[in-house]
Amino acid sequence: MAKNKKTIRRKISMIELRTAWNECKHHWQKSWLEHKHLLQNKTCLDVGIWKGVLNAKARKYLNCNTIIGIEPYLSHVKMCQKLNPGIMLYNTVDDLPHEQKVDVILLQGIICLMLYWRDDLTQLFEKVKAKTLLVRHEDSYNYQCSGAKRETNIHNLKNFTHSPTHKQLIFFLAQHNYKLITKKEDNLHFEYENI
């Protein structure tokens, strides 16, 4: 009987993994493979790591090791820990210890969920040193939050009116010594490199 329970758990685990992959696989090409030159053989901190599915895939295919993740939801953290053994996970930027160093900071579709994005990013840059920022961010969010998927957030946002435009974000990051290197018009990606 115990063997059947383990088999059932394994199948459920595979179903969960497949479901998680299906929810995020559209980001693999544009957020990871198109930036392979920035990620290959690098260490990363991922703010809003979610379930860590893409990070595990990047470790396998790009030798990109996400060593630190920030994720407030326990259900996401549990899967992330299973997929990324040894990763240090924190609930918020506030919880992150000072004097961290990585090659790349990932901010993939997360800035819109930061109600106090200027404060959160300033605190992040005070705590973490990284040569490169890889940001995915829409220029404007003209729709209401449904409360589903990534829109589940610690602030219970009803809309994204607080979210910065690209121009505001570029200006803010320049004040923190990050220079815009490339902007891909077709897919909402930015790459920043520390000056």
C-alpha positions as CSV (number, residue, x, y, z in Angstrom):
1,M,0.0,0.0,0.0
2,A,2.8,2.4,0.8
3,K,4.3,1.9,-2.6
4,N,1.1,3.0,-4.3
5,K,1.0,6.2,-2.2
6,K,4.6,7.0,-3.3
7,T,3.6,6.3,-6.9
8,I,0.5,8.6,-6.6
9,R,2.7,11.3,-5.0
10,R,5.2,11.0,-7.8
11,K,2.4,11.3,-10.5
12,I,0.9,14.3,-8.7
13,S,4.4,15.9,-8.6
14,M,4.8,15.4,-12.3
15,I,1.4,16.8,-13.0
16,E,2.3,19.9,-10.8
17,L,5.6,20.2,-12.7
18,R,3.9,20.0,-16.1
19,T,1.2,22.5,-15.0
20,A,3.9,24.9,-13.8
21,W,5.9,24.5,-17.0
22,N,2.8,25.1,-19.1
23,E,2.1,28.3,-17.2
24,C,5.6,29.8,-17.7
25,K,7.1,28.1,-20.8
26,H,6.3,31.2,-23.0
27,H,8.9,33.1,-21.0
28,W,11.7,30.5,-21.7
29,Q,12.4,31.8,-25.2
30,K,12.1,35.6,-24.7
31,S,13.3,35.9,-21.1
32,W,16.0,33.3,-21.0
33,L,17.2,32.0,-24.4
34,E,17.3,35.4,-26.1
35,H,19.5,36.5,-23.2
36,K,21.7,33.4,-23.2
37,H,24.8,35.6,-23.6
38,L,24.0,37.3,-20.3
39,L,23.0,34.2,-18.4
40,Q,25.3,31.4,-19.5
41,N,27.7,30.3,-16.7
42,K,26.4,33.1,-14.4
43,T,25.0,33.3,-10.9
44,C,21.6,35.0,-10.4
45,L,19.2,36.5,-7.9
46,D,15.6,36.2,-9.0
47,V,13.1,38.6,-7.5
48,G,9.7,36.9,-7.9
49,I,11.2,33.5,-8.6
50,W,7.7,31.9,-8.5
51,K,8.1,28.1,-8.5
52,G,11.7,28.1,-9.9
53,V,10.8,26.1,-13.0
54,L,12.7,28.3,-15.4
55,N,15.6,28.7,-13.0
56,A,16.0,24.9,-12.9
57,K,15.9,24.6,-16.7
58,A,18.4,27.4,-17.0
59,R,20.7,25.6,-14.6
60,K,20.5,22.5,-16.7
61,Y,20.8,24.1,-20.2
62,L,22.7,27.3,-19.6
63,N,24.7,26.5,-16.5
64,C,23.0,29.6,-15.0
65,N,22.8,29.0,-11.2
66,T,20.1,31.0,-9.4
67,I,21.6,31.1,-5.9
68,I,19.1,33.5,-4.3
69,G,15.4,33.9,-4.9
70,I,12.7,36.1,-3.4
71,E,9.2,34.7,-3.3
72,P,6.5,35.4,-0.7
73,Y,4.2,32.4,-1.4
74,L,4.9,29.2,0.6
75,S,3.4,26.9,-2.1
76,H,5.7,28.4,-4.7
77,V,8.7,28.3,-2.3
78,K,8.2,24.5,-1.7
79,M,8.3,23.7,-5.4
80,C,11.2,26.1,-5.9
81,Q,13.3,24.4,-3.2
82,K,12.6,21.0,-4.7
83,L,13.7,22.1,-8.2
84,N,16.6,24.2,-7.1
85,P,18.5,22.5,-4.3
86,G,20.7,24.8,-2.2
87,I,19.0,28.0,-3.2
88,M,18.6,30.6,-0.5
89,L,15.0,31.8,-0.5
90,Y,13.6,34.9,1.1
91,N,10.0,36.2,1.4
92,T,10.7,39.8,0.6
93,V,13.6,42.2,-0.3
94,D,13.4,43.3,3.4
95,D,14.4,39.8,4.5
96,L,17.4,39.7,2.2
97,P,20.8,40.0,4.0
98,H,23.2,42.7,3.0
99,E,26.4,42.2,1.0
100,Q,25.1,39.7,-1.5
101,K,26.9,39.4,-4.8
102,V,25.6,37.8,-8.0
103,D,26.3,38.2,-11.7
104,V,22.7,38.9,-12.7
105,I,19.6,40.2,-11.0
106,L,16.4,39.0,-12.7
107,L,13.3,41.2,-12.5
108,Q,11.0,39.3,-14.7
109,G,7.4,40.7,-14.7
110,I,7.7,41.7,-11.1
111,I,8.1,45.4,-10.9
112,C,4.3,45.9,-11.6
113,L,3.7,44.0,-8.4
114,M,5.9,46.2,-6.3
115,L,3.6,48.9,-4.9
116,Y,6.6,50.8,-3.6
117,W,8.9,49.9,-6.5
118,R,11.4,52.8,-6.0
119,D,11.9,51.9,-2.3
120,D,12.0,48.1,-3.1
121,L,14.6,48.5,-5.9
122,T,16.7,51.0,-3.9
123,Q,16.8,48.5,-1.0
124,L,17.7,45.7,-3.4
125,F,20.6,47.6,-4.9
126,E,21.9,48.5,-1.4
127,K,21.9,44.8,-0.5
128,V,23.0,43.1,-3.7
129,K,25.8,43.9,-6.1
130,A,25.4,42.7,-9.7
131,K,26.9,43.7,-13.0
132,T,23.8,43.0,-15.0
133,L,20.0,43.5,-14.6
134,L,17.6,41.6,-16.8
135,V,14.2,43.2,-16.6
136,R,10.9,42.3,-18.3
137,H,8.3,45.0,-17.8
138,E,5.4,46.3,-19.8
139,D,5.4,50.0,-20.6
140,S,1.9,50.5,-19.3
141,Y,-0.7,48.3,-17.6
142,N,-4.1,49.5,-18.6
143,Y,-6.2,46.7,-17.1
144,Q,-7.5,45.6,-13.7
145,C,-5.9,42.9,-11.6
146,S,-8.0,39.7,-11.7
147,G,-6.2,38.3,-8.6
148,A,-5.2,35.2,-10.6
149,K,-1.8,33.7,-11.4
150,R,1.1,36.2,-11.0
151,E,-1.3,38.9,-10.0
152,T,-1.6,37.3,-6.6
153,N,0.6,39.6,-4.7
154,I,1.4,40.7,-1.1
155,H,-0.3,44.1,-1.7
156,N,-3.7,42.8,-3.0
157,L,-3.4,45.2,-5.9
158,K,-6.6,46.1,-7.8
159,N,-4.8,47.8,-10.7
160,F,-1.2,48.6,-11.8
161,T,-1.5,52.4,-11.9
162,H,1.5,52.7,-9.6
163,S,3.7,50.8,-12.1
164,P,6.4,52.8,-13.9
165,T,6.6,53.5,-17.6
166,H,9.8,52.4,-19.4
167,K,11.0,56.0,-19.4
168,Q,10.5,56.3,-15.6
169,L,12.2,53.0,-15.0
170,I,15.2,53.8,-17.3
171,F,15.7,57.2,-15.5
172,F,15.4,55.5,-12.0
173,L,17.9,52.8,-12.9
174,A,20.4,55.4,-14.3
175,Q,20.3,57.1,-10.9
176,H,21.5,53.8,-9.5
177,N,24.4,53.5,-12.0
178,Y,22.6,51.1,-14.4
179,K,22.8,52.0,-18.0
180,L,20.3,50.8,-20.6
181,I,22.2,48.5,-23.1
182,T,19.4,47.1,-25.2
183,K,15.7,47.5,-25.4
184,K,13.7,45.0,-27.5
185,E,10.7,46.8,-28.8
186,D,8.8,43.6,-29.6
187,N,8.9,41.7,-26.4
188,L,9.1,44.1,-23.4
189,H,12.6,43.2,-22.3
190,F,15.3,45.5,-21.1
191,E,18.9,44.7,-20.4
192,Y,20.8,46.9,-18.0
193,E,24.5,46.8,-17.2
194,N,26.2,48.4,-14.3
195,I,28.3,51.3,-15.4
